[in-house]
Amino acid sequence: VGYEGDQRPKHLRNLPLLRRELERNPTNLFVRHHLFRVLEGLGHDEEAESVLLEAFSLVEAGERDGSVDELGALIFAEVIRRRGTRGEDAEELLSRALGLYPENCAFLVLEARRLVAQKRFEAAIGRAERVLEIAARQEPSILAYDMRLLGETPHEIKALCLFRLERYAEAAAEYAKAWELAPEDISYRVKRDLAAARARRGSLPI
């Protein structure tokens, strides 16, 4: 329960510890990422942005010399998130991130959503299926994911794309899988029933 409730006391405790650790180990991306999140959480946005950009410079240096650090994915994700919050285009950054971290599920989901917005539904289905393949392997990683990214989210993306492609029976099956993984989300059941109804209507003789 350490991440529940008001995080300010925890941030205030961690801030001097992270500053000292960064002085000792200035290239540690995990420390830089944690410091960025603490500063952002405390509302110190200008300093948070500076810490993040310094970290991103380290990641870019590794990108140039081929020494890719898996923790760099955390930094890419934060830069993409902040650019998106400001309404800036992050498509080129996302493509770079996927080039460096082709099995990062968070980036694959982001690209799947981008493809949906572009109405490239078959390609989006492929990205969602890739996430499900990676999740099924259950290989250890130093990165943590929101569990929805590994289950209900790719099924929901597949279902939406299949529905838009008028493959209603398949869409209903994917919505059913999403609902099984997130039974508290009634919208999946409603969408499953709608897709199933469309499938039945399409199979009626004319």
C-alpha positions, -999 to +999 in steps of 0.1 A: +000+000+000+030+023-002+018+040-033-017+047-020-029+080-004-010+112-001+025+108-015+039+142-004+054+130+029+071+101+011+083+125-016+098+149+009+115+120+027+130+107-006+140+139-021+173+145-002+181+108-004+178+109-042+198+141-045+227+126-026+226+093-045+226+112-078+257+131-067+274+097-061+260+080-092+251+106-118+245+082-147+220+060-128+188+062-148+167+046-121+177+073-096+172+101-122+137+087-131+127+084-094+140+120-087+120+133-117+088+116-104+093+130-069+099+165-082+069+163-104+048+150-076+059+179-054+050+204-081+086+214-089+079+212-126+108+232-139+134+212-120+116+180-128+118+189-165+155+196-162+162+163-145+142+144-171+160+161-200+194+154-185+184+117-182+171+117-218+205+131-229+222+100-213+197+077-230+204+094-264+241+090-258+236+053-253+213+052-284+242+067-305+269+043-292+247+012-291+248+007-253+210+005-247+200+005-210+166-011-204+159+016-179+160+041-207+125+030-216+113+047-184+128+080-196+114+077-231+080+070-216+081+101-195+092+124-223+065+110-246+039+114-218+049+150-211+049+160-248+015+144-252+002+164-222+014+196-238-003+187-271+030+181-289+036+154-315+055+125-301+053+101-331+090+103-339+099+097-303+076+067-301+092+052-333+127+056-318+115+041-285+102+010-303+134+007-323+153+006-290+128-014-270+108-035-295+092-056-267+082-028-244+045-034-239+037+002-230+052+015-263+034-012-283+001-002-267+008+035-274+015+027-311-016+005-313-037+034-302-020+057-326-027+032-354-064+031-344-066+068-346-052+066-381-078+039-390-050+014-396-069-013-378-051-044-391-018-030-380-032-020-346-044-056-342-009-068-349+005-046-322-021-058-297-014-094-305+023-088-300+016-075-265-004-106-257+024-128-270+050-110-248+027-112-218+022-150-223+059-156-222+061-141-187+098-135-189+114-115-161+121-078-166+134-050-144+105-029-157+070-030-141+038-026-161+002-017-152-013-052-155-041-038-177-015-033-204-008-070-205-044-082-205-076-062-209-061-033-229-048-053-259-081-073-260-100-041-259-079-026-287-084-058-308-121-057-302-125-021-313-105-027-345-125-059-353-157-040-347-146-012-370-137-038-396-172-053-392-159-086-379-185-085-352-183-121-339-145-118-334-150-084-317-176-099-293-151-126-284-124-101-276-147-079-256-157-110-236-120-117-229-115-081-217-146-083-195-133-116-180-101-098-170-119-067-157-153-078-146-159-045-128-159-027-161-195-032-174-187-013-206-170-044-219-201-065-214-223-039-231-199-037-261-197-075-262-235-077-264-236-050-291-210-068-312-228-101-308-261-086-318-245-071-349-230-106-357-264-123-354-281-096-375-254-101-402-260-139-403-297-136-408-309-146-443-321-118-465 
